[in-house]
């Protein structure tokens, strides 16, 4: 993932874009991978780890109504986290994640390994669903890698 973070950093620099993250289930791993790269302060402005619903509302701009209607692990919350983070961190692009890493927390409709990623940029706000099958650590790392790959893909489309 370090190489992927390096490539993302180069792409952000080339495009003169800034990045922020709003993380829930990944607990800061995405931000950690981005900041592994020397000089990442040129493009990475910060992160919000909004693990609780209260933090999602107070720090990331997720509406209480969205949480009540769809639950924390939903495409809508992932989008609101990314959009709210883009505003709160004053960045060009914000990536977010919310999910059920396991081993607990699952329901019939939301199993362990269900994650949603959000990405917000001036051109729009989007989400992606992940169905992961590992243990807690594997799910968190897989969600981080998926978020970074999506970010790279999105940046490639901005050329």
C-alpha positions as MATLAB code, in Angstrom:
seq = 'XXXXXXXXXXXXXXXXXXXXXXXXXXXXXXXXXXXXXXXXXXXXXXXXXXXXXXXXXXXXXXXXXXXXXXXXXXXXXXXXXXXXXXXXXXXXXXXXXXXXXXXXXXXXXXXXXXXXXXXXXXXXXXXXXXXXXXXXXXXXXXXXXXXXXXXXXXXXXXX';
ca = [
       0.000    0.000    0.000;
       2.976    2.303    0.468;
       3.618    2.341   -3.277;
      -0.054    3.114   -3.879;
       0.117    6.003   -1.396;
       3.241    7.300   -3.163;
       1.450    7.262   -6.542;
      -1.589    9.025   -5.073;
       0.666   11.687   -3.597;
       2.327   12.299   -6.949;
      -1.061   12.525   -8.660;
      -2.369   15.008   -6.079;
       0.777   17.144   -6.455;
       0.552   17.118  -10.266;
      -3.080   18.198  -10.141;
      -2.502   20.690   -7.305;
      -5.251   19.076   -5.227;
      -5.608   18.660   -1.477;
      -6.910   15.578    0.310;
      -8.676   14.823    3.569;
     -10.169   11.701    5.140;
     -13.136   10.962    7.368;
     -12.712    7.489    8.792;
     -14.900    5.306   10.930;
     -14.290    1.544   10.811;
     -10.753    1.938    9.438;
      -9.901    3.996   12.526;
      -7.298    6.176   10.843;
      -5.467    3.607    8.727;
      -6.192    5.455    5.469;
      -4.710    8.655    6.890;
      -1.774    6.717    8.266;
      -1.005    5.253    4.845;
      -1.219    8.669    3.179;
       1.095   10.252    5.760;
       3.667    7.432    5.453;
       4.932    9.342    2.433;
       7.514   12.075    3.133;
       6.203   15.459    2.005;
       2.548   14.404    2.239;
       1.861   17.668    4.083;
       1.995   19.297    0.644;
      -1.387   17.773   -0.221;
      -2.820   16.036    2.864;
      -4.601   18.510    5.152;
      -6.044   16.301    7.851;
      -8.459   13.656    8.982;
     -11.432   13.089   11.202;
     -11.851    9.716   12.879;
     -15.580    9.719   13.542;
     -16.051    6.361   15.167;
     -19.232    7.226   17.051;
     -22.476    8.507   15.579;
     -22.100   11.651   17.698;
     -18.705   12.353   16.106;
     -20.169   11.723   12.659;
     -22.769   14.413   13.357;
     -20.627   16.906   15.286;
     -17.377   16.648   13.305;
     -18.202   15.209    9.905;
     -21.532   16.891    9.189;
     -23.668   13.758    8.934;
     -27.312   14.513    9.666;
     -29.019   12.797   12.596;
     -31.938   12.038   10.292;
     -29.691   10.136    7.875;
     -28.237    8.070   10.721;
     -31.700    7.294   12.088;
     -33.162    6.403    8.688;
     -30.273    4.472    7.116;
     -27.895    3.581    9.955;
     -24.215    4.418   10.281;
     -23.187    1.732    7.791;
     -24.902    2.955    4.657;
     -24.050    4.555    1.327;
     -25.757    7.789    2.366;
     -23.665    8.138    5.539;
     -20.452    7.410    3.612;
     -21.360   10.209    1.185;
     -22.298   12.662    3.937;
     -19.048   11.888    5.748;
     -17.023   12.609    2.599;
     -18.984   15.759    1.749;
     -18.863   17.039    5.327;
     -15.170   16.252    5.618;
     -14.402   18.097    2.406;
     -16.035   21.167    3.906;
     -14.676   20.813    7.466;
     -11.114   20.127    6.312;
     -11.305   22.607    3.415;
      -9.906   20.150    0.876;
     -10.471   19.421   -2.795;
     -11.128   15.705   -2.296;
     -12.245   13.776    0.761;
     -12.472   10.012    1.106;
     -14.488    8.300    3.837;
     -15.306    4.854    5.158;
     -17.928    3.325    7.393;
     -18.391   -0.360    8.020;
     -18.624   -3.403   10.228;
     -15.097   -4.708   10.711;
     -16.172   -7.486   13.080;
     -16.259   -9.738   14.848;
     -19.421   -8.224   16.376;
     -21.820   -5.513   15.285;
     -23.510   -7.392   12.481;
     -27.242   -7.640   11.795;
     -29.189   -9.793    9.348;
     -29.102   -7.018    6.755;
     -25.615   -5.713    7.581;
     -23.099   -8.538    7.961;
     -19.526   -8.355    9.202;
     -17.391   -7.138    6.330;
     -19.954   -4.699    4.921;
     -18.265   -1.355    4.274;
     -19.203    1.736    2.328;
     -16.665    4.198    0.991;
     -17.469    7.793    0.141;
     -15.607   10.194   -2.108;
     -16.423   13.870   -2.499;
     -14.978   16.336   -5.005;
     -16.373   19.486   -6.578;
     -17.654   17.324   -9.450;
     -19.801   15.166   -7.176;
     -20.090   12.847   -4.215;
     -20.098    9.092   -4.708;
     -20.129    5.830   -2.782;
     -18.943    2.273   -3.181;
     -20.017   -0.871   -1.378;
     -17.528   -3.484   -0.200;
     -18.345   -7.008    0.958;
     -15.238   -8.203    2.778;
     -14.739  -11.675    4.210;
     -11.739  -11.474    6.509;
     -11.262  -11.012   10.220;
     -11.320   -7.556   11.812;
      -7.740   -6.655   10.910;
      -8.039   -8.016    7.375;
     -11.319   -6.153    6.773;
      -9.884   -2.841    7.961;
      -6.801   -3.233    5.765;
      -8.855   -4.358    2.761;
     -11.173   -1.351    3.133;
      -8.134    0.945    3.322;
      -6.639   -0.556    0.183;
      -9.984   -0.310   -1.632;
     -10.285    3.361   -0.641;
      -6.777    4.122   -1.905;
      -7.348    2.240   -5.165;
     -10.598    4.131   -5.735;
      -8.869    7.431   -5.017;
      -6.138    6.586   -7.529;
      -8.772    5.592  -10.107;
     -10.707    8.810   -9.517;
      -7.576   10.961   -9.802;
      -6.638    9.174  -13.047;
      -9.981   10.227  -14.492;
      -9.238   13.897  -13.768;
      -6.365   14.047  -16.284;
];
